[in-house]
Amino acid sequence: MMKLWFGFMLLFSSLVQAAELPLVQKQQLELTRFTTQNGVALKQVKVGWEAYGKLNADKSNVILITHYFSGTSHAAGKYRATDAAPGYWDKIIGPGKAIDTNKFYVLSVDSLANLNAFSPDVITTGPASVNPDTGKAYGLSFPVVTIRDFVEVQKALLDKLGIEKLYAVIGPSMGSFQAIEWAVSYPDKVERLLPVIGTAYIDSFSAVRLERWAQPIKQDPDWNKGAYPLTQQPQGLTRALAYVIQDALNPELFNQTYPAPALDNAIHQDIQAELPAWNQLITTAKQRSAQMDANSLLYLVRASQLWRAGMGDNWQQKLKSVKAKTLWLPATGDLLLTPAMTKHSKDQMPGAGYEEIAGQAGHLDGLLNIQSKAEQIRTFLAQ
């Protein structure tokens, strides 16, 4: 009976400890002036940010979460009780969870040129924003931005909050690029680094794969060299997102999700008939594109294509300057940012940890199956 009671109390304690976050409040950072890495000065730059947990007295408990390509700062919790789902890493961020908001002040920031430019929950300056000098949308007059630019905007927020050091920087995919850039650019400010489904560089093969995401937009006549009406996104955006979705999935899960060609009669009879899997993929992409901006996708593609740690000629040497304790978490079935790329990055950092996330989702295992590494993340953060 005593063992049963003790077990019940442990279960009850864990349930209480792992409570849900309170409703999240989106906040705004506005910079009067921000100069990009290529020397262009932008006025009235705005990005959204949100935080979970409490900042301690000496501001030493800050964990920065840097988001992925099509993501936003919404890493955990809900804005409204009626929201269909919480933030993308809610399974590991919150009271009693791997990234414990009873201990840490967890902060995340919308990227410049955020893909979700028309979401009411996203604040971002980008090509869809009004240029204060012209009164019109920037379009392609918006400067090329880099991963380092995203980091510098985040640093501007931390400076405003009086935060001088980061307990950890953690991010998936394009977020891993930002996390790594933090540790490379500000080695004395980052104590722990956790790149998830990430790499310290983009090679030619990966850059061209990313270009496949951009080409459907660029080849769409309605794109009009970026001067399309913002209320009418070019159809190329939907096709681009279809490629993004496919590339982010491992064939194992893709084949379970989308119908096999052998099951359809029409494509056996008519060369113009569309593959059912393609039609279903396009439907999914169209649903996702509702609040997205085509030009912003092009800017995020370019930022990712240009990525290498330190943004210089020798990313390998730059990685050696990292002082942060580091744990790499690639996904075993990732065909987009492969474990081989992660291992090549990790090899430049003697002493860095490495563990793979198992699953069927490929690149998306870094989001959908992150809870499988919850204890490893908890242990890493406790070191």
DRENFILUM-477221 format. One line per field, with one value per residue (C-alpha): residue number from 0; residue in three letters; y, x, z. Coordinates in pm, 1 decimal, padded with zeros to 6 digits, m for minus. Example, Ala and Ser with C-alpha at 12.3 -4.5 7.8 and 13.67 -1.06 7.14 Angstrom:
<atoms>
n	(0 1);
res	(ALA SER);
c2	(m00450.0 m00106.0);
c1	(01230.0 01367.0);
c3	(00780.0 00714.0);
</atoms>
This chain:
<atoms>
n	(0 1 2 3 4 5 6 7 8 9 10 11 12 13 14 15 16 17 18 19 20 21 22 23 24 25 26 27 28 29 30 31 32 33 34 35 36 37 38 39 40 41 42 43 44 45 46 47 48 49 50 51 52 53 54 55 56 57 58 59 60 61 62 63 64 65 66 67 68 69 70 71 72 73 74 75 76 77 78 79 80 81 82 83 84 85 86 87 88 89 90 91 92 93 94 95 96 97 98 99 100 101 102 103 104 105 106 107 108 109 110 111 112 113 114 115 116 117 118 119 120 121 122 123 124 125 126 127 128 129 130 131 132 133 134 135 136 137 138 139 140 141 142 143 144 145 146 147 148 149 150 151 152 153 154 155 156 157 158 159 160 161 162 163 164 165 166 167 168 169 170 171 172 173 174 175 176 177 178 179 180 181 182 183 184 185 186 187 188 189 190 191 192 193 194 195 196 197 198 199 200 201 202 203 204 205 206 207 208 209 210 211 212 213 214 215 216 217 218 219 220 221 222 223 224 225 226 227 228 229 230 231 232 233 234 235 236 237 238 239 240 241 242 243 244 245 246 247 248 249 250 251 252 253 254 255 256 257 258 259 260 261 262 263 264 265 266 267 268 269 270 271 272 273 274 275 276 277 278 279 280 281 282 283 284 285 286 287 288 289 290 291 292 293 294 295 296 297 298 299 300 301 302 303 304 305 306 307 308 309 310 311 312 313 314 315 316 317 318 319 320 321 322 323 324 325 326 327 328 329 330 331 332 333 334 335 336 337 338 339 340 341 342 343 344 345 346 347 348 349 350 351 352 353 354 355 356 357 358 359 360 361 362 363 364 365 366 367 368 369 370 371 372 373 374 375 376 377 378 379 380 381 382);
res	(MET MET LYS LEU TRP PHE GLY PHE MET LEU LEU PHE SER SER LEU VAL GLN ALA ALA GLU LEU PRO LEU VAL GLN LYS GLN GLN LEU GLU LEU THR ARG PHE THR THR GLN ASN GLY VAL ALA LEU LYS GLN VAL LYS VAL GLY TRP GLU ALA TYR GLY LYS LEU ASN ALA ASP LYS SER ASN VAL ILE LEU ILE THR HIS TYR PHE SER GLY THR SER HIS ALA ALA GLY LYS TYR ARG ALA THR ASP ALA ALA PRO GLY TYR TRP ASP LYS ILE ILE GLY PRO GLY LYS ALA ILE ASP THR ASN LYS PHE TYR VAL LEU SER VAL ASP SER LEU ALA ASN LEU ASN ALA PHE SER PRO ASP VAL ILE THR THR GLY PRO ALA SER VAL ASN PRO ASP THR GLY LYS ALA TYR GLY LEU SER PHE PRO VAL VAL THR ILE ARG ASP PHE VAL GLU VAL GLN LYS ALA LEU LEU ASP LYS LEU GLY ILE GLU LYS LEU TYR ALA VAL ILE GLY PRO SER MET GLY SER PHE GLN ALA ILE GLU TRP ALA VAL SER TYR PRO ASP LYS VAL GLU ARG LEU LEU PRO VAL ILE GLY THR ALA TYR ILE ASP SER PHE SER ALA VAL ARG LEU GLU ARG TRP ALA GLN PRO ILE LYS GLN ASP PRO ASP TRP ASN LYS GLY ALA TYR PRO LEU THR GLN GLN PRO GLN GLY LEU THR ARG ALA LEU ALA TYR VAL ILE GLN ASP ALA LEU ASN PRO GLU LEU PHE ASN GLN THR TYR PRO ALA PRO ALA LEU ASP ASN ALA ILE HIS GLN ASP ILE GLN ALA GLU LEU PRO ALA TRP ASN GLN LEU ILE THR THR ALA LYS GLN ARG SER ALA GLN MET ASP ALA ASN SER LEU LEU TYR LEU VAL ARG ALA SER GLN LEU TRP ARG ALA GLY MET GLY ASP ASN TRP GLN GLN LYS LEU LYS SER VAL LYS ALA LYS THR LEU TRP LEU PRO ALA THR GLY ASP LEU LEU LEU THR PRO ALA MET THR LYS HIS SER LYS ASP GLN MET PRO GLY ALA GLY TYR GLU GLU ILE ALA GLY GLN ALA GLY HIS LEU ASP GLY LEU LEU ASN ILE GLN SER LYS ALA GLU GLN ILE ARG THR PHE LEU ALA GLN);
c2	(00000.0 00236.6 00172.8 00238.9 00563.6 00672.7 00599.7 00798.2 01094.8 01088.1 01082.2 01362.9 01567.3 01528.7 01627.2 01937.9 02025.2 01984.6 02230.5 02426.2 02771.9 03069.9 03244.2 03397.9 03769.7 03876.6 04180.4 04414.2 04539.5 04852.6 04977.5 05330.7 05219.8 04885.8 04839.6 04505.0 04314.6 04442.1 04801.9 04899.5 05110.0 05021.2 05256.8 05164.1 04794.8 04589.2 04229.4 04038.2 03844.9 03640.9 03488.9 03215.9 03192.9 03464.6 03652.3 03612.6 03900.4 03878.7 03787.2 03469.7 03223.7 03325.0 03063.7 03196.5 02982.4 03060.0 02943.0 02740.0 02849.9 02863.6 02916.7 03214.4 03309.8 03101.4 02817.4 02721.6 02790.5 02950.2 03308.9 03231.1 02946.3 02872.5 02827.2 02491.6 02408.3 02549.4 02661.6 02414.3 02299.5 02303.6 01940.7 02046.5 02408.6 02480.0 02420.3 02096.0 02018.2 01967.7 02343.5 02421.3 02760.5 02720.4 02769.6 02952.3 03267.9 03138.5 03398.5 03385.1 03645.5 03661.2 03676.5 03964.2 03882.2 03621.8 03391.0 03435.0 03806.6 03826.9 03632.7 03852.2 03691.2 03781.6 04114.1 04139.6 04393.4 04245.9 04282.6 04294.7 04587.4 04951.4 05138.0 05458.9 05651.6 05563.6 05470.7 05152.1 04791.2 04723.7 04432.6 04346.8 04677.6 04515.9 04434.1 04080.0 03970.6 03701.2 03471.8 03720.0 03994.3 03781.6 03737.8 04110.1 04191.9 03938.5 04093.1 04436.7 04300.8 04143.3 04469.0 04653.5 04404.3 04434.0 04068.2 04025.2 03647.0 03351.9 03036.5 02858.0 02914.4 02640.0 02622.3 02380.0 02389.2 02753.8 02818.5 02604.0 02839.3 03132.8 02947.9 02857.8 03212.8 03340.2 03109.1 03201.5 03577.9 03619.9 03332.4 03506.2 03555.2 03198.2 02930.2 02640.2 02568.1 02314.3 02299.1 02071.7 01924.5 02165.0 02229.0 02492.8 02535.5 02501.9 02330.8 02366.1 02065.3 02201.7 02554.0 02426.2 02220.9 02544.8 02715.3 02461.9 02629.5 02971.7 02887.7 02827.8 03183.6 03338.9 03159.8 03262.9 03557.8 03680.6 03726.9 04025.2 04051.3 04093.1 04365.5 04155.2 04285.2 04174.8 04074.3 03826.4 03603.7 03436.4 03069.8 02990.2 03029.1 02724.4 02516.0 02631.6 02524.1 02185.9 02132.0 02254.5 02003.7 01713.1 01792.4 01817.8 01467.4 01131.5 00906.6 00662.8 00906.0 01074.0 00741.6 00672.1 01012.8 01053.8 00799.3 00565.8 00610.6 00249.0 00322.5 00575.4 00482.6 00825.6 00858.9 00523.5 00656.0 01030.0 01190.6 01520.0 01370.2 01488.9 01249.7 01221.3 01258.0 01583.9 01717.5 01632.5 01791.2 02109.2 02121.7 02100.2 02368.0 02601.2 02576.8 02659.7 02952.2 03155.7 03394.1 03369.6 03603.2 03489.5 03748.3 03668.3 03305.2 03417.6 03620.6 03331.0 03098.0 03337.8 03379.7 03001.2 02958.4 03205.3 03034.7 02933.6 02985.7 03329.2 03430.3 03432.7 03218.7 02959.2 02835.7 02543.8 02779.2 02993.4 02692.3 02638.0 02974.9 02853.0 02837.3 02709.3 02354.0 02203.5 01919.4 01844.1 01677.3 01576.8 01353.8 01009.7 01016.2 01378.5 01413.3 01795.3 01883.5 01538.5 01375.3 01366.9 01748.4 01762.6 01521.9 01725.5 02034.9 01858.3 01728.3 02087.8 02114.4 01867.1 01779.2 01856.3 01605.7 01429.2 01227.8 01147.0 01184.2 00868.2 00866.4 00842.2 01211.9 01298.2 01663.1 01720.1 01479.4 01778.8 01928.9 01634.1 01396.4 01635.9 01502.3 01176.5 01370.1 01553.1 01387.6 01444.0 01812.6 01837.8 01675.2 01896.0 02211.3 02095.9 02067.4);
c1	(00000.0 00284.5 00447.5 00116.3 00068.6 00426.6 00383.4 00060.9 00229.6 00514.2 00265.4 00061.7 00376.8 00489.5 00145.8 00142.9 00499.8 00436.1 00148.1 00044.5 00182.3 m00044.0 m00173.4 00113.1 00130.6 00288.0 00512.2 00679.9 01032.8 01072.9 01413.0 01435.5 01718.2 01876.1 02169.6 02188.8 02510.4 02527.2 02514.0 02151.0 01989.0 01624.7 01396.4 01126.9 01211.1 00954.4 00959.0 00739.2 00862.3 00725.6 00854.3 00764.0 00867.0 01024.5 01350.7 01558.4 01720.9 02063.2 01915.4 02120.1 01839.5 01762.5 01719.1 01672.4 01470.3 01540.8 01272.7 01272.2 01219.4 00839.4 00801.7 00747.1 00836.8 00542.8 00743.0 00507.8 00176.2 m00130.3 m00226.1 m00593.1 m00766.7 m00951.2 m00632.3 m00634.2 m00278.5 00002.1 00345.5 00557.7 00782.2 00518.0 00604.0 00943.6 00887.4 00682.7 00658.1 00835.7 00921.3 01267.7 01309.9 01157.6 00989.4 00989.8 01366.9 01425.7 01308.5 01251.3 01240.0 01177.5 01167.3 00996.7 01254.1 01288.7 01103.6 00902.0 00717.8 00392.2 00381.4 00000.3 m00068.3 m00231.7 00005.7 00324.3 00507.6 00787.4 00952.5 01009.9 00930.2 00554.4 00601.7 00551.3 00874.1 00840.3 01032.3 00791.4 00463.8 00460.5 00553.1 00925.6 00888.1 01225.3 01373.7 01403.4 01771.4 01905.7 01912.0 02126.4 02120.1 02353.8 02092.9 01835.5 02083.8 02156.9 01787.6 01760.1 02064.2 01903.1 01606.8 01833.3 02026.8 01699.3 01603.2 01944.7 02032.9 02407.6 02442.0 02239.2 02213.9 02145.3 02050.4 01836.6 01678.6 01560.6 01652.8 01700.2 01681.5 01992.3 02173.3 02084.4 02180.4 02519.7 02573.4 02507.0 02773.8 03022.5 02964.1 02929.6 03122.9 03138.5 02763.2 02646.5 02696.2 02517.9 02437.5 02182.4 02136.6 01843.3 01813.2 02089.9 02421.4 02693.3 02698.2 02496.2 02671.2 02597.5 02364.9 02156.0 02155.5 02015.3 01754.1 01647.3 01638.7 01371.1 01153.9 01210.7 01171.9 00792.3 00747.2 01005.5 00858.5 00500.2 00396.6 00170.1 00475.7 00560.7 00917.9 00789.1 00536.4 00219.8 m00079.4 m00028.9 m00393.6 m00338.2 m00037.1 00101.7 00008.7 00378.6 00377.7 00153.7 00375.4 00683.9 00530.8 00445.7 00817.7 00899.1 00656.7 00788.7 01155.1 01090.9 00941.3 01112.1 00967.3 00849.4 00596.3 00524.8 00420.0 00193.8 00030.9 m00014.0 m00181.5 00022.8 00002.6 m00110.1 m00435.6 m00564.2 m00725.4 m00729.0 m00351.8 m00338.4 m00567.7 m00500.1 m00154.5 m00306.5 m00451.5 m00273.6 m00124.2 m00361.2 m00063.0 00033.3 m00322.0 m00337.6 00002.1 m00108.8 m00425.2 m00216.2 00022.5 m00262.6 m00406.7 m00068.8 m00005.3 m00309.0 m00111.0 00223.2 00405.2 00580.3 00857.8 00934.0 00988.4 01247.8 01431.1 01436.6 01559.8 01845.3 01932.3 01950.9 02149.8 02409.6 02447.0 02781.9 02895.3 03049.7 02938.1 03302.2 03524.9 03619.9 03322.0 03523.8 03770.4 03486.4 03331.2 03652.4 03596.4 03275.1 03306.1 02955.9 02886.9 02728.5 02487.0 02390.3 02051.3 01999.9 01713.8 01817.1 01586.6 01648.6 01710.3 01711.4 01978.6 02126.6 02299.6 02612.9 02608.3 02559.0 02847.0 03074.4 02980.1 03023.3 03367.3 03495.0 03402.9 03601.2 03405.1 03060.9 02784.6 02583.4 02260.2 02009.7 01631.0 01462.6 01130.6 00952.3 00908.1 01258.7 01348.5 01017.9 01116.7 01299.2 00955.8 00715.7 00936.6 01148.7 00996.4 01187.2 01501.3 01340.9 01557.3 01876.9 01786.4 01702.9 02033.2 02229.7 02074.7 02158.3 02530.2);
c3	(00000.0 00085.6 m00254.8 m00429.2 m00235.0 m00306.8 m00677.4 m00685.6 m00517.9 m00770.8 m01056.6 m00901.4 m00841.5 m01204.3 m01333.1 m01117.3 m01210.7 m01584.1 m01587.9 m01893.4 m01961.3 m01899.7 m02212.0 m02406.0 m02482.7 m02811.7 m02769.1 m03016.5 m03057.0 m03268.8 m03377.7 m03511.7 m03737.1 m03821.2 m04057.7 m04234.2 m04288.5 m04646.2 m04522.8 m04593.7 m04322.8 m04254.1 m04063.5 m03812.9 m03800.9 m03608.7 m03493.2 m03254.4 m02955.1 m02670.3 m02349.4 m02102.6 m01737.2 m01522.9 m01558.9 m01242.9 m01058.6 m01223.1 m01563.8 m01583.5 m01665.9 m02025.4 m02298.5 m02651.6 m02893.1 m03259.2 m03501.5 m03821.7 m04185.5 m04194.7 m03820.9 m03594.6 m03240.4 m03115.7 m02962.5 m02677.6 m02508.9 m02661.9 m02734.3 m02675.8 m02495.6 m02820.5 m03027.9 m03205.8 m03102.8 m02889.0 m03012.0 m03206.5 m02916.9 m02644.4 m02564.3 m02428.4 m02315.5 m02005.4 m01629.4 m01543.5 m01906.3 m02056.4 m02099.6 m01763.2 m01734.5 m01355.9 m01388.3 m01715.2 m01888.8 m02241.7 m02515.6 m02893.1 m03171.3 m03513.1 m03791.9 m04032.4 m04357.2 m04168.8 m04406.6 m04212.1 m04285.3 m04288.2 m03969.6 m03704.4 m03452.5 m03638.9 m03631.7 m03886.3 m04109.0 m04452.8 m04822.1 m04749.3 m04508.1 m04600.2 m04669.1 m04461.9 m04727.9 m05011.7 m04845.7 m05054.3 m04982.9 m05007.6 m05248.8 m05397.9 m05284.6 m04941.8 m04884.6 m04882.3 m04519.6 m04360.6 m04059.8 m03890.8 m03941.2 m03758.0 m03473.6 m03454.1 m03424.7 m03142.4 m02974.8 m02999.8 m02803.7 m02541.4 m02509.1 m02452.9 m02181.4 m02018.0 m02083.0 m02123.1 m02137.6 m02260.1 m02052.7 m02380.6 m02743.5 m02895.7 m03239.0 m03508.9 m03880.4 m03983.7 m03610.6 m03568.9 m03807.2 m03584.2 m03267.1 m03413.3 m03536.5 m03184.5 m03041.5 m03315.7 m03315.0 m02938.8 m02779.5 m02440.8 m02430.6 m02502.1 m02237.0 m02407.8 m02771.4 m02892.9 m03273.1 m03363.7 m03718.3 m03814.7 m03982.1 m03969.0 m04347.5 m04667.3 m04958.0 m05329.1 m05338.2 m05051.4 m05196.2 m05526.0 m05341.6 m05171.9 m05511.4 m05612.1 m05347.7 m05503.3 m05871.7 m05879.5 m05754.6 m05984.8 m06287.8 m06211.2 m06437.1 m06157.0 m05937.5 m06160.6 m06029.9 m05677.3 m05757.9 m05715.9 m05515.6 m05156.1 m05139.9 m05423.6 m05369.4 m05685.1 m05732.3 m05736.4 m05358.2 m05323.3 m05553.0 m05362.8 m05032.5 m05182.3 m05242.8 m04891.3 m04740.1 m04946.2 m04881.0 m04506.9 m04492.9 m04509.8 m04786.2 m04518.1 m04370.5 m04704.3 m04856.8 m04560.3 m04597.9 m04973.4 m05208.7 m05428.9 m05811.7 m05858.5 m05675.9 m05930.9 m06262.0 m06426.9 m06452.7 m06631.0 m06904.6 m06940.0 m06967.1 m06847.0 m06531.4 m06217.4 m05965.5 m05667.4 m05432.6 m05603.1 m05582.3 m05213.9 m05153.8 m05334.0 m05121.9 m04804.9 m04932.6 m05027.5 m04677.7 m04525.8 m04761.2 m04654.1 m04431.1 m04607.5 m04846.0 m05164.8 m05158.7 m04796.6 m04894.2 m05147.8 m04883.1 m04637.6 m04912.2 m04986.8 m04618.6 m04589.5 m04913.6 m04786.9 m04451.8 m04311.4 m03953.8 m03909.6 m04261.1 m04374.2 m04593.5 m04330.1 m04131.7 m03996.2 m03827.7 m03693.7 m03519.5 m03328.3 m03157.2 m02990.7 m02612.5 m02540.9 m02430.1 m02739.9 m02816.0 m03176.5 m03232.4 m03598.3 m03714.6 m03837.1 m04140.2 m04237.0 m04611.0 m04607.0 m04349.8 m04323.7 m04026.8 m04244.4 m04260.6 m03884.1 m03823.2 m04050.6 m03849.6 m03516.0 m03618.6 m03616.1 m03245.3 m03032.0 m02721.8 m02864.0 m02796.6 m03065.5 m03056.0 m03329.0 m03315.2 m03442.3 m03624.5 m03957.9 m04032.8 m04152.3 m04104.9 m03927.8 m03651.3 m03505.3 m03441.8 m03422.2 m03224.0 m03018.4 m02694.9 m02752.3 m02652.5 m02359.6 m02094.4 m02292.4 m02327.7 m01958.0 m01863.2 m02103.1 m01957.9 m01605.3 m01682.5);
</atoms>
